[in-house]
């Protein structure tokens, strides 16, 4: 039995081999596409997770900064009140010095009888 290969048979055989090769290449391409999609989805998920973590850290830091700013404002109010109190006390001290100096000068001018009357009046 002799197999004769004619042009027509060769073309059919070449067509079948080409068809099988195309099916193989398409299946390889689909497989690669699925791998790339899986890789993309995995990395997309990781990137979203990483982004959410960073966003939450930024949010926490932002709240921290706001809290510190509020504390700073409160401290500034306390400092302003203290400065106001110090200024008030300084003014009061100056008034007392002036009164003391006036009374001291007045006492120097008094004689003993007037001085005794002055002290009796001051004690009352």
Backbone atoms as SQL, in Angstrom:
CREATE TABLE atoms (id INTEGER PRIMARY KEY, chain TEXT, resi INTEGER, resn TEXT, atom TEXT, x REAL, y REAL, z REAL);
INSERT INTO atoms VALUES
  (1, 'A', 1, 'UNK', 'N', 0.811, -1.150, 0.000),
  (2, 'A', 1, 'UNK', 'CA', 0.000, 0.000, 0.000),
  (3, 'A', 1, 'UNK', 'C', 0.876, 1.242, 0.000),
  (4, 'A', 2, 'UNK', 'N', 0.631, 1.967, -0.918),
  (5, 'A', 2, 'UNK', 'CA', 1.414, 3.150, -1.127),
  (6, 'A', 2, 'UNK', 'C', 0.508, 4.359, -0.904),
  (7, 'A', 3, 'UNK', 'N', 1.009, 5.309, -0.111),
  (8, 'A', 3, 'UNK', 'CA', 0.240, 6.533, 0.141),
  (9, 'A', 3, 'UNK', 'C', 0.767, 7.592, -0.808),
  (10, 'A', 4, 'UNK', 'N', -0.116, 8.102, -1.571),
  (11, 'A', 4, 'UNK', 'CA', 0.275, 9.149, -2.496),
  (12, 'A', 4, 'UNK', 'C', -0.165, 10.496, -1.921),
  (13, 'A', 5, 'UNK', 'N', 0.759, 11.357, -1.916),
  (14, 'A', 5, 'UNK', 'CA', 0.454, 12.704, -1.443),
  (15, 'A', 5, 'UNK', 'C', 0.269, 13.601, -2.649),
  (16, 'A', 6, 'UNK', 'N', -0.906, 14.049, -2.759),
  (17, 'A', 6, 'UNK', 'CA', -1.184, 14.953, -3.864),
  (18, 'A', 6, 'UNK', 'C', -1.191, 16.373, -3.327),
  (19, 'A', 7, 'UNK', 'N', -1.263, 17.297, -4.211),
  (20, 'A', 7, 'UNK', 'CA', -1.291, 18.702, -3.806),
  (21, 'A', 7, 'UNK', 'C', -2.511, 18.999, -2.931),
  (22, 'A', 8, 'UNK', 'N', -3.582, 18.361, -3.298),
  (23, 'A', 8, 'UNK', 'CA', -4.808, 18.581, -2.568),
  (24, 'A', 8, 'UNK', 'C', -4.689, 18.006, -1.155),
  (25, 'A', 9, 'UNK', 'N', -4.126, 16.850, -1.016),
  (26, 'A', 9, 'UNK', 'CA', -3.946, 16.220, 0.288),
  (27, 'A', 9, 'UNK', 'C', -2.971, 17.039, 1.133),
  (28, 'A', 10, 'UNK', 'N', -1.920, 17.520, 0.515),
  (29, 'A', 10, 'UNK', 'CA', -0.946, 18.348, 1.238),
  (30, 'A', 10, 'UNK', 'C', -1.600, 19.644, 1.728),
  (31, 'A', 11, 'UNK', 'N', -2.436, 20.239, 0.908),
  (32, 'A', 11, 'UNK', 'CA', -3.119, 21.456, 1.316),
  (33, 'A', 11, 'UNK', 'C', -4.072, 21.188, 2.480),
  (34, 'A', 12, 'UNK', 'N', -4.772, 20.039, 2.420),
  (35, 'A', 12, 'UNK', 'CA', -5.676, 19.700, 3.528),
  (36, 'A', 12, 'UNK', 'C', -4.873, 19.480, 4.800),
  (37, 'A', 13, 'UNK', 'N', -3.754, 18.756, 4.683),
  (38, 'A', 13, 'UNK', 'CA', -2.900, 18.474, 5.845),
  (39, 'A', 13, 'UNK', 'C', -2.324, 19.783, 6.395),
  (40, 'A', 14, 'UNK', 'N', -1.865, 20.640, 5.523),
  (41, 'A', 14, 'UNK', 'CA', -1.322, 21.937, 5.947),
  (42, 'A', 14, 'UNK', 'C', -2.420, 22.780, 6.592),
  (43, 'A', 15, 'UNK', 'N', -3.620, 22.728, 6.092),
  (44, 'A', 15, 'UNK', 'CA', -4.751, 23.460, 6.666),
  (45, 'A', 15, 'UNK', 'C', -5.072, 22.952, 8.069),
  (46, 'A', 16, 'UNK', 'N', -5.067, 21.626, 8.245),
  (47, 'A', 16, 'UNK', 'CA', -5.357, 21.039, 9.563),
  (48, 'A', 16, 'UNK', 'C', -4.266, 21.433, 10.556),
  (49, 'A', 17, 'UNK', 'N', -3.005, 21.340, 10.116),
  (50, 'A', 17, 'UNK', 'CA', -1.887, 21.712, 11.011),
  (51, 'A', 17, 'UNK', 'C', -1.987, 23.196, 11.375),
  (52, 'A', 18, 'UNK', 'N', -2.313, 24.039, 10.399),
  (53, 'A', 18, 'UNK', 'CA', -2.457, 25.472, 10.662),
  (54, 'A', 18, 'UNK', 'C', -3.615, 25.722, 11.632),
  (55, 'A', 19, 'UNK', 'N', -4.721, 25.011, 11.438),
  (56, 'A', 19, 'UNK', 'CA', -5.873, 25.166, 12.327),
  (57, 'A', 19, 'UNK', 'C', -5.508, 24.766, 13.762),
  (58, 'A', 20, 'UNK', 'N', -4.816, 23.639, 13.912),
  (59, 'A', 20, 'UNK', 'CA', -4.399, 23.181, 15.250),
  (60, 'A', 20, 'UNK', 'C', -3.437, 24.195, 15.864),
  (61, 'A', 21, 'UNK', 'N', -2.517, 24.722, 15.061),
  (62, 'A', 21, 'UNK', 'CA', -1.568, 25.720, 15.551),
  (63, 'A', 21, 'UNK', 'C', -2.286, 26.997, 15.986),
  (64, 'A', 22, 'UNK', 'N', -3.273, 27.429, 15.214),
  (65, 'A', 22, 'UNK', 'CA', -4.045, 28.621, 15.564),
  (66, 'A', 22, 'UNK', 'C', -4.806, 28.386, 16.864),
  (67, 'A', 23, 'UNK', 'N', -5.417, 27.209, 17.004),
  (68, 'A', 23, 'UNK', 'CA', -6.140, 26.883, 18.249),
  (69, 'A', 23, 'UNK', 'C', -5.168, 26.904, 19.429),
  (70, 'A', 24, 'UNK', 'N', -3.999, 26.338, 19.268),
  (71, 'A', 24, 'UNK', 'CA', -2.988, 26.324, 20.330),
  (72, 'A', 24, 'UNK', 'C', -2.575, 27.754, 20.684),
  (73, 'A', 25, 'UNK', 'N', -2.284, 28.580, 19.679),
  (74, 'A', 25, 'UNK', 'CA', -1.871, 29.965, 19.939),
  (75, 'A', 25, 'UNK', 'C', -2.979, 30.771, 20.601),
  (76, 'A', 26, 'UNK', 'N', -4.220, 30.563, 20.164),
  (77, 'A', 26, 'UNK', 'CA', -5.342, 31.273, 20.795),
  (78, 'A', 26, 'UNK', 'C', -5.479, 30.852, 22.256),
  (79, 'A', 27, 'UNK', 'N', -5.347, 29.551, 22.531),
  (80, 'A', 27, 'UNK', 'CA', -5.455, 29.083, 23.922),
  (81, 'A', 27, 'UNK', 'C', -4.306, 29.647, 24.764),
  (82, 'A', 28, 'UNK', 'N', -3.092, 29.739, 24.191),
  (83, 'A', 28, 'UNK', 'CA', -1.956, 30.342, 24.924),
  (84, 'A', 28, 'UNK', 'C', -2.232, 31.815, 25.190),
  (85, 'A', 29, 'UNK', 'N', -2.743, 32.538, 24.206),
  (86, 'A', 29, 'UNK', 'CA', -3.060, 33.951, 24.382),
  (87, 'A', 29, 'UNK', 'C', -4.139, 34.164, 25.446),
  (88, 'A', 30, 'UNK', 'N', -5.168, 33.326, 25.424),
  (89, 'A', 30, 'UNK', 'CA', -6.232, 33.429, 26.441),
  (90, 'A', 30, 'UNK', 'C', -5.659, 33.159, 27.826),
  (91, 'A', 31, 'UNK', 'N', -4.803, 32.149, 27.931),
  (92, 'A', 31, 'UNK', 'CA', -4.162, 31.815, 29.199),
  (93, 'A', 31, 'UNK', 'C', -3.323, 32.992, 29.699),
  (94, 'A', 32, 'UNK', 'N', -2.537, 33.580, 28.812),
  (95, 'A', 32, 'UNK', 'CA', -1.707, 34.727, 29.188),
  (96, 'A', 32, 'UNK', 'C', -2.572, 35.923, 29.593),
  (97, 'A', 33, 'UNK', 'N', -3.673, 36.122, 28.869),
  (98, 'A', 33, 'UNK', 'CA', -4.575, 37.214, 29.205),
  (99, 'A', 33, 'UNK', 'C', -5.165, 37.007, 30.598),
  (100, 'A', 34, 'UNK', 'N', -5.571, 35.773, 30.911),
  (101, 'A', 34, 'UNK', 'CA', -6.109, 35.480, 32.235),
  (102, 'A', 34, 'UNK', 'C', -5.063, 35.703, 33.318),
  (103, 'A', 35, 'UNK', 'N', -3.818, 35.281, 33.051),
  (104, 'A', 35, 'UNK', 'CA', -2.748, 35.504, 34.034),
  (105, 'A', 35, 'UNK', 'C', -2.528, 36.998, 34.266),
  (106, 'A', 36, 'UNK', 'N', -2.523, 37.765, 33.188),
  (107, 'A', 36, 'UNK', 'CA', -2.312, 39.208, 33.312),
  (108, 'A', 36, 'UNK', 'C', -3.482, 39.867, 34.045),
  (109, 'A', 37, 'UNK', 'N', -4.705, 39.419, 33.768),
  (110, 'A', 37, 'UNK', 'CA', -5.862, 39.960, 34.488),
  (111, 'A', 37, 'UNK', 'C', -5.775, 39.640, 35.975),
  (112, 'A', 38, 'UNK', 'N', -5.396, 38.409, 36.309),
  (113, 'A', 38, 'UNK', 'CA', -5.241, 38.027, 37.719),
  (114, 'A', 38, 'UNK', 'C', -4.152, 38.862, 38.385),
  (115, 'A', 39, 'UNK', 'N', -3.032, 39.033, 37.681),
  (116, 'A', 39, 'UNK', 'CA', -1.927, 39.840, 38.197),
  (117, 'A', 39, 'UNK', 'C', -2.386, 41.280, 38.407),
  (118, 'A', 40, 'UNK', 'N', -3.117, 41.807, 37.426),
  (119, 'A', 40, 'UNK', 'CA', -3.628, 43.171, 37.519),
  (120, 'A', 40, 'UNK', 'C', -4.587, 43.313, 38.706),
  (121, 'A', 41, 'UNK', 'N', -5.506, 42.381, 38.847),
  (122, 'A', 41, 'UNK', 'CA', -6.476, 42.442, 39.950),
  (123, 'A', 41, 'UNK', 'C', -5.784, 42.345, 41.303),
  (124, 'A', 42, 'UNK', 'N', -4.789, 41.460, 41.407),
  (125, 'A', 42, 'UNK', 'CA', -4.048, 41.310, 42.660),
  (126, 'A', 42, 'UNK', 'C', -3.353, 42.620, 43.015),
  (127, 'A', 43, 'UNK', 'N', -2.650, 43.186, 42.061),
  (128, 'A', 43, 'UNK', 'CA', -1.922, 44.420, 42.338),
  (129, 'A', 43, 'UNK', 'C', -2.856, 45.613, 42.527),
  (130, 'A', 44, 'UNK', 'N', -3.971, 45.597, 41.846),
  (131, 'A', 44, 'UNK', 'CA', -4.964, 46.652, 42.045),
  (132, 'A', 44, 'UNK', 'C', -5.501, 46.596, 43.476),
  (133, 'A', 45, 'UNK', 'N', -5.776, 45.382, 43.955),
  (134, 'A', 45, 'UNK', 'CA', -6.242, 45.215, 45.332),
  (135, 'A', 45, 'UNK', 'C', -5.194, 45.663, 46.339),
  (136, 'A', 46, 'UNK', 'N', -3.942, 45.275, 46.090),
  (137, 'A', 46, 'UNK', 'CA', -2.866, 45.684, 46.995),
  (138, 'A', 46, 'UNK', 'C', -2.687, 47.203, 46.986),
  (139, 'A', 47, 'UNK', 'N', -2.789, 47.786, 45.810),
  (140, 'A', 47, 'UNK', 'CA', -2.643, 49.222, 45.711),
  (141, 'A', 47, 'UNK', 'C', -3.787, 49.945, 46.427),
  (142, 'A', 48, 'UNK', 'N', -5.004, 49.424, 46.285),
  (143, 'A', 48, 'UNK', 'CA', -6.144, 50.023, 46.990),
  (144, 'A', 48, 'UNK', 'C', -5.963, 49.905, 48.496),
  (145, 'A', 49, 'UNK', 'N', -5.490, 48.743, 48.942),
  (146, 'A', 49, 'UNK', 'CA', -5.258, 48.537, 50.374),
  (147, 'A', 49, 'UNK', 'C', -4.197, 49.512, 50.881),
  (148, 'A', 50, 'UNK', 'N', -3.103, 49.621, 50.140),
  (149, 'A', 50, 'UNK', 'CA', -2.021, 50.527, 50.516),
  (150, 'A', 50, 'UNK', 'C', -2.517, 51.977, 50.534),
  (151, 'A', 51, 'UNK', 'N', -3.311, 52.348, 49.540),
  (152, 'A', 51, 'UNK', 'CA', -3.846, 53.707, 49.464),
  (153, 'A', 51, 'UNK', 'C', -4.774, 53.986, 50.638),
  (154, 'A', 52, 'UNK', 'N', -5.620, 53.013, 50.992),
  (155, 'A', 52, 'UNK', 'CA', -6.528, 53.197, 52.123),
  (156, 'A', 52, 'UNK', 'C', -5.746, 53.357, 53.419),
  (157, 'A', 53, 'UNK', 'N', -4.673, 52.564, 53.587),
  (158, 'A', 53, 'UNK', 'CA', -3.844, 52.685, 54.786),
  (159, 'A', 53, 'UNK', 'C', -3.219, 54.076, 54.861),
  (160, 'A', 54, 'UNK', 'N', -2.686, 54.532, 53.747),
  (161, 'A', 54, 'UNK', 'CA', -2.064, 55.859, 53.714),
  (162, 'A', 54, 'UNK', 'C', -3.110, 56.941, 53.977),
  (163, 'A', 55, 'UNK', 'N', -4.290, 56.797, 53.383),
  (164, 'A', 55, 'UNK', 'CA', -5.354, 57.772, 53.606),
  (165, 'A', 55, 'UNK', 'C', -5.762, 57.807, 55.073),
  (166, 'A', 56, 'UNK', 'N', -5.846, 56.618, 55.701),
  (167, 'A', 56, 'UNK', 'CA', -6.226, 56.592, 57.117),
  (168, 'A', 56, 'UNK', 'C', -5.125, 57.219, 57.973),
  (169, 'A', 57, 'UNK', 'N', -3.862, 56.996, 57.628),
  (170, 'A', 57, 'UNK', 'CA', -2.767, 57.634, 58.362),
  (171, 'A', 57, 'UNK', 'C', -2.814, 59.151, 58.193),
  (172, 'A', 58, 'UNK', 'N', -3.084, 59.581, 56.978),
  (173, 'A', 58, 'UNK', 'CA', -3.181, 61.022, 56.730),
  (174, 'A', 58, 'UNK', 'C', -4.340, 61.615, 57.526),
  (175, 'A', 59, 'UNK', 'N', -5.456, 60.884, 57.582),
  (176, 'A', 59, 'UNK', 'CA', -6.620, 61.357, 58.334),
  (177, 'A', 59, 'UNK', 'C', -6.291, 61.471, 59.823),
  (178, 'A', 60, 'UNK', 'N', -5.596, 60.466, 60.356),
  (179, 'A', 60, 'UNK', 'CA', -5.213, 60.496, 61.773),
  (180, 'A', 60, 'UNK', 'C', -4.272, 61.669, 62.044),
  (181, 'A', 61, 'UNK', 'N', -3.293, 61.858, 61.175),
  (182, 'A', 61, 'UNK', 'CA', -2.353, 62.970, 61.351),
  (183, 'A', 61, 'UNK', 'C', -3.086, 64.307, 61.258),
  (184, 'A', 62, 'UNK', 'N', -4.056, 64.392, 60.357),
  (185, 'A', 62, 'UNK', 'CA', -4.831, 65.620, 60.210),
  (186, 'A', 62, 'UNK', 'C', -5.610, 65.917, 61.492),
  (187, 'A', 63, 'UNK', 'N', -6.227, 64.882, 62.069),
  (188, 'A', 63, 'UNK', 'CA', -6.950, 65.064, 63.334),
  (189, 'A', 63, 'UNK', 'C', -5.986, 65.479, 64.439),
  (190, 'A', 64, 'UNK', 'N', -4.795, 64.868, 64.454),
  (191, 'A', 64, 'UNK', 'CA', -3.772, 65.232, 65.439),
  (192, 'A', 64, 'UNK', 'C', -3.403, 66.704, 65.317),
  (193, 'A', 65, 'UNK', 'N', -3.194, 67.149, 64.100),
  (194, 'A', 65, 'UNK', 'CA', -2.804, 68.541, 63.867),
  (195, 'A', 65, 'UNK', 'C', -3.919, 69.484, 64.305),
  (196, 'A', 66, 'UNK', 'N', -5.165, 69.127, 63.982),
  (197, 'A', 66, 'UNK', 'CA', -6.293, 69.965, 64.396),
  (198, 'A', 66, 'UNK', 'C', -6.375, 70.046, 65.910),
  (199, 'A', 67, 'UNK', 'N', -6.178, 68.899, 66.577),
  (200, 'A', 67, 'UNK', 'CA', -6.212, 68.870, 68.040),
  (201, 'A', 67, 'UNK', 'C', -5.091, 69.742, 68.617),
  (202, 'A', 68, 'UNK', 'N', -3.906, 69.621, 68.052),
  (203, 'A', 68, 'UNK', 'CA', -2.784, 70.434, 68.528),
  (204, 'A', 68, 'UNK', 'C', -3.029, 71.924, 68.301),
  (205, 'A', 69, 'UNK', 'N', -3.661, 72.259, 67.186),
  (206, 'A', 69, 'UNK', 'CA', -3.991, 73.665, 66.931),
  (207, 'A', 69, 'UNK', 'C', -4.994, 74.186, 67.957),
  (208, 'A', 70, 'UNK', 'N', -5.976, 73.350, 68.298),
  (209, 'A', 70, 'UNK', 'CA', -6.953, 73.755, 69.318),
  (210, 'A', 70, 'UNK', 'C', -6.273, 73.945, 70.668),
  (211, 'A', 71, 'UNK', 'N', -5.368, 73.012, 71.024),
  (212, 'A', 71, 'UNK', 'CA', -4.630, 73.158, 72.278),
  (213, 'A', 71, 'UNK', 'C', -3.780, 74.421, 72.261),
  (214, 'A', 72, 'UNK', 'N', -3.175, 74.687, 71.131),
  (215, 'A', 72, 'UNK', 'CA', -2.351, 75.886, 71.000),
  (216, 'A', 72, 'UNK', 'C', -3.183, 77.144, 71.198),
  (217, 'A', 73, 'UNK', 'N', -4.414, 77.141, 70.630),
  (218, 'A', 73, 'UNK', 'CA', -5.296, 78.294, 70.817),
  (219, 'A', 73, 'UNK', 'C', -5.654, 78.466, 72.291),
  (220, 'A', 74, 'UNK', 'N', -5.968, 77.346, 72.953),
  (221, 'A', 74, 'UNK', 'CA', -6.316, 77.411, 74.377),
  (222, 'A', 74, 'UNK', 'C', -5.132, 77.917, 75.194),
  (223, 'A', 75, 'UNK', 'N', -3.940, 77.429, 74.887),
  (224, 'A', 75, 'UNK', 'CA', -2.744, 77.889, 75.603),
  (225, 'A', 75, 'UNK', 'C', -2.508, 79.364, 75.347),
  (226, 'A', 76, 'UNK', 'N', -2.752, 79.812, 74.120),
  (227, 'A', 76, 'UNK', 'CA', -2.565, 81.226, 73.799),
  (228, 'A', 76, 'UNK', 'C', -3.542, 82.080, 74.598),
  (229, 'A', 77, 'UNK', 'N', -4.764, 81.591, 74.779),
  (230, 'A', 77, 'UNK', 'CA', -5.747, 82.325, 75.581),
  (231, 'A', 77, 'UNK', 'C', -5.275, 82.430, 77.018),
  (232, 'A', 78, 'UNK', 'N', -4.752, 81.315, 77.556),
  (233, 'A', 78, 'UNK', 'CA', -4.240, 81.329, 78.933),
  (234, 'A', 78, 'UNK', 'C', -3.070, 82.296, 79.052),
  (235, 'A', 79, 'UNK', 'N', -2.188, 82.287, 78.070),
  (236, 'A', 79, 'UNK', 'CA', -1.038, 83.195, 78.085),
  (237, 'A', 79, 'UNK', 'C', -1.501, 84.641, 78.019),
  (238, 'A', 80, 'UNK', 'N', -2.471, 84.919, 77.145),
  (239, 'A', 80, 'UNK', 'CA', -2.999, 86.289, 77.038),
  (240, 'A', 80, 'UNK', 'C', -3.626, 86.738, 78.354),
  (241, 'A', 81, 'UNK', 'N', -4.368, 85.835, 79.001),
  (242, 'A', 81, 'UNK', 'CA', -4.967, 86.170, 80.302),
  (243, 'A', 81, 'UNK', 'C', -3.889, 86.433, 81.346),
  (244, 'A', 82, 'UNK', 'N', -2.838, 85.616, 81.321),
  (245, 'A', 82, 'UNK', 'CA', -1.747, 85.805, 82.282),
  (246, 'A', 82, 'UNK', 'C', -1.053, 87.147, 82.041),
  (247, 'A', 83, 'UNK', 'N', -0.825, 87.481, 80.783),
  (248, 'A', 83, 'UNK', 'CA', -0.191, 88.766, 80.464),
  (249, 'A', 83, 'UNK', 'C', -1.080, 89.913, 80.931),
  (250, 'A', 84, 'UNK', 'N', -2.383, 89.781, 80.706),
  (251, 'A', 84, 'UNK', 'CA', -3.313, 90.805, 81.158),
  (252, 'A', 84, 'UNK', 'C', -3.274, 90.942, 82.681),
  (253, 'A', 85, 'UNK', 'N', -3.236, 89.789, 83.379),
  (254, 'A', 85, 'UNK', 'CA', -3.175, 89.816, 84.846),
  (255, 'A', 85, 'UNK', 'C', -1.882, 90.465, 85.323),
  (256, 'A', 86, 'UNK', 'N', -0.777, 90.125, 84.667),
  (257, 'A', 86, 'UNK', 'CA', 0.509, 90.718, 85.048),
  (258, 'A', 86, 'UNK', 'C', 0.477, 92.228, 84.832),
  (259, 'A', 87, 'UNK', 'N', -0.076, 92.650, 83.714),
  (260, 'A', 87, 'UNK', 'CA', -0.175, 94.089, 83.451),
  (261, 'A', 87, 'UNK', 'C', -1.050, 94.774, 84.496),
  (262, 'A', 88, 'UNK', 'N', -2.165, 94.133, 84.846),
  (263, 'A', 88, 'UNK', 'CA', -3.064, 94.702, 85.858),
  (264, 'A', 88, 'UNK', 'C', -2.363, 94.802, 87.203),
  (265, 'A', 89, 'UNK', 'N', -1.639, 93.739, 87.557),
  (266, 'A', 89, 'UNK', 'CA', -0.916, 93.762, 88.832),
  (267, 'A', 89, 'UNK', 'C', 0.188, 94.826, 88.828),
  (268, 'A', 90, 'UNK', 'N', 0.839, 94.978, 87.692),
  (269, 'A', 90, 'UNK', 'CA', 1.886, 96.000, 87.577),
  (270, 'A', 90, 'UNK', 'C', 1.290, 97.390, 87.749),
  (271, 'A', 91, 'UNK', 'N', 0.130, 97.617, 87.138),
  (272, 'A', 91, 'UNK', 'CA', -0.535, 98.918, 87.280),
  (273, 'A', 91, 'UNK', 'C', -0.953, 99.141, 88.732),
  (274, 'A', 92, 'UNK', 'N', -1.494, 98.096, 89.355),
  (275, 'A', 92, 'UNK', 'CA', -1.904, 98.198, 90.764),
  (276, 'A', 92, 'UNK', 'C', -0.707, 98.499, 91.656),
  (277, 'A', 93, 'UNK', 'N', 0.401, 97.832, 91.366),
  (278, 'A', 93, 'UNK', 'CA', 1.632, 98.052, 92.138),
  (279, 'A', 93, 'UNK', 'C', 2.095, 99.501, 91.987),
  (280, 'A', 94, 'UNK', 'N', 2.042, 99.990, 90.758),
  (281, 'A', 94, 'UNK', 'CA', 2.442, 101.385, 90.533),
  (282, 'A', 94, 'UNK', 'C', 1.530, 102.358, 91.273),
  (283, 'A', 95, 'UNK', 'N', 0.222, 102.081, 91.299),
  (284, 'A', 95, 'UNK', 'CA', -0.718, 102.932, 92.036),
  (285, 'A', 95, 'UNK', 'C', -0.385, 102.931, 93.524),
  (286, 'A', 96, 'UNK', 'N', -0.113, 101.719, 94.052),
  (287, 'A', 96, 'UNK', 'CA', 0.216, 101.605, 95.476),
  (288, 'A', 96, 'UNK', 'C', 1.499, 102.357, 95.785),
  (289, 'A', 97, 'UNK', 'N', 2.485, 102.273, 94.877),
  (290, 'A', 97, 'UNK', 'CA', 3.743, 103.009, 95.084),
  (291, 'A', 97, 'UNK', 'C', 3.489, 104.512, 95.141),
  (292, 'A', 98, 'UNK', 'N', 2.627, 104.968, 94.237),
  (293, 'A', 98, 'UNK', 'CA', 2.327, 106.400, 94.206),
  (294, 'A', 98, 'UNK', 'C', 1.636, 106.818, 95.499),
  (295, 'A', 99, 'UNK', 'N', 0.653, 106.026, 95.945),
  (296, 'A', 99, 'UNK', 'CA', -0.058, 106.333, 97.192),
  (297, 'A', 99, 'UNK', 'C', 0.917, 106.303, 98.358),
  (298, 'A', 100, 'UNK', 'N', 1.779, 105.287, 98.398),
  (299, 'A', 100, 'UNK', 'CA', 2.761, 105.163, 99.481),
  (300, 'A', 100, 'UNK', 'C', 3.700, 106.366, 99.499),
  (301, 'A', 101, 'UNK', 'N', 4.167, 106.758, 98.315),
  (302, 'A', 101, 'UNK', 'CA', 5.083, 107.890, 98.224),
  (303, 'A', 101, 'UNK', 'C', 4.391, 109.178, 98.671),
  (304, 'A', 102, 'UNK', 'N', 3.130, 109.353, 98.259),
  (305, 'A', 102, 'UNK', 'CA', 2.372, 110.547, 98.674),
  (306, 'A', 102, 'UNK', 'C', 2.191, 110.575, 100.190),
  (307, 'A', 103, 'UNK', 'N', 1.832, 109.458, 100.757),
  (308, 'A', 103, 'UNK', 'CA', 1.625, 109.404, 102.216),
  (309, 'A', 103, 'UNK', 'C', 2.942, 109.617, 102.962),
  (310, 'A', 104, 'UNK', 'N', 4.000, 109.053, 102.414),
  (311, 'A', 104, 'UNK', 'CA', 5.313, 109.212, 103.047),
  (312, 'A', 104, 'UNK', 'C', 5.702, 110.684, 103.043),
  (313, 'A', 105, 'UNK', 'N', 5.488, 111.347, 101.921),
  (314, 'A', 105, 'UNK', 'CA', 5.803, 112.789, 101.842),
  (315, 'A', 105, 'UNK', 'C', 4.918, 113.592, 102.785),
  (316, 'A', 106, 'UNK', 'N', 3.653, 113.193, 102.877),
  (317, 'A', 106, 'UNK', 'CA', 2.712, 113.882, 103.768),
  (318, 'A', 106, 'UNK', 'C', 3.119, 113.709, 105.225),
  (319, 'A', 107, 'UNK', 'N', 3.561, 112.484, 105.600),
  (320, 'A', 107, 'UNK', 'CA', 3.969, 112.198, 106.985),
  (321, 'A', 107, 'UNK', 'C', 5.202, 113.020, 107.340),
  (322, 'A', 108, 'UNK', 'N', 6.109, 113.180, 106.388),
  (323, 'A', 108, 'UNK', 'CA', 7.327, 113.963, 106.660),
  (324, 'A', 108, 'UNK', 'C', 6.986, 115.411, 107.003),
  (325, 'A', 109, 'UNK', 'N', 5.928, 115.926, 106.461),
  (326, 'A', 109, 'UNK', 'CA', 5.548, 117.315, 106.681),
  (327, 'A', 109, 'UNK', 'C', 4.816, 117.518, 108.014),
  (328, 'A', 110, 'UNK', 'N', 4.283, 116.447, 108.601),
  (329, 'A', 110, 'UNK', 'CA', 3.475, 116.583, 109.822),
  (330, 'A', 110, 'UNK', 'C', 4.362, 116.685, 111.060),
  (331, 'A', 111, 'UNK', 'N', 3.856, 117.405, 112.057),
  (332, 'A', 111, 'UNK', 'CA', 4.542, 117.420, 113.353),
  (333, 'A', 111, 'UNK', 'C', 3.990, 116.276, 114.187),
  (334, 'A', 112, 'UNK', 'N', 4.424, 116.135, 115.421),
  (335, 'A', 112, 'UNK', 'CA', 4.077, 114.963, 116.221),
  (336, 'A', 112, 'UNK', 'C', 2.586, 114.876, 116.536),
  (337, 'A', 113, 'UNK', 'N', 1.935, 115.970, 116.839),
  (338, 'A', 113, 'UNK', 'CA', 0.509, 115.950, 117.166),
  (339, 'A', 113, 'UNK', 'C', -0.294, 115.574, 115.908),
  (340, 'A', 114, 'UNK', 'N', 0.019, 116.189, 114.804),
  (341, 'A', 114, 'UNK', 'CA', -0.679, 115.887, 113.553),
  (342, 'A', 114, 'UNK', 'C', -0.416, 114.450, 113.105),
  (343, 'A', 115, 'UNK', 'N', 0.801, 114.006, 113.382),
  (344, 'A', 115, 'UNK', 'CA', 1.160, 112.640, 113.023),
  (345, 'A', 115, 'UNK', 'C', 0.341, 111.643, 113.832),
  (346, 'A', 116, 'UNK', 'N', 0.168, 111.920, 115.094),
  (347, 'A', 116, 'UNK', 'CA', -0.636, 111.039, 115.934),
  (348, 'A', 116, 'UNK', 'C', -2.084, 111.014, 115.455),
  (349, 'A', 117, 'UNK', 'N', -2.655, 112.144, 115.097),
  (350, 'A', 117, 'UNK', 'CA', -4.008, 112.204, 114.568),
  (351, 'A', 117, 'UNK', 'C', -4.104, 111.450, 113.233),
  (352, 'A', 118, 'UNK', 'N', -3.068, 111.610, 112.417),
  (353, 'A', 118, 'UNK', 'CA', -3.050, 110.932, 111.110),
  (354, 'A', 118, 'UNK', 'C', -3.099, 109.425, 111.284),
  (355, 'A', 119, 'UNK', 'N', -2.303, 108.897, 112.209),
  (356, 'A', 119, 'UNK', 'CA', -2.272, 107.440, 112.418),
  (357, 'A', 119, 'UNK', 'C', -3.575, 106.930, 113.015),
  (358, 'A', 120, 'UNK', 'N', -4.182, 107.710, 113.892),
  (359, 'A', 120, 'UNK', 'CA', -5.471, 107.296, 114.441),
  (360, 'A', 120, 'UNK', 'C', -6.508, 107.214, 113.325),
  (361, 'A', 121, 'UNK', 'N', -6.467, 108.163, 112.425),
  (362, 'A', 121, 'UNK', 'CA', -7.395, 108.163, 111.296),
  (363, 'A', 121, 'UNK', 'C', -7.126, 106.993, 110.362),
  (364, 'A', 122, 'UNK', 'N', -5.867, 106.660, 110.100),
  (365, 'A', 122, 'UNK', 'CA', -5.492, 105.583, 109.213),
  (366, 'A', 122, 'UNK', 'C', -5.869, 104.235, 109.785),
  (367, 'A', 123, 'UNK', 'N', -5.759, 104.070, 111.076),
  (368, 'A', 123, 'UNK', 'CA', -6.085, 102.770, 111.700),
  (369, 'A', 123, 'UNK', 'C', -7.570, 102.513, 111.643),
  (370, 'A', 124, 'UNK', 'N', -8.392, 103.550, 111.770),
  (371, 'A', 124, 'UNK', 'CA', -9.832, 103.372, 111.726),
  (372, 'A', 124, 'UNK', 'C', -10.188, 102.977, 110.334);
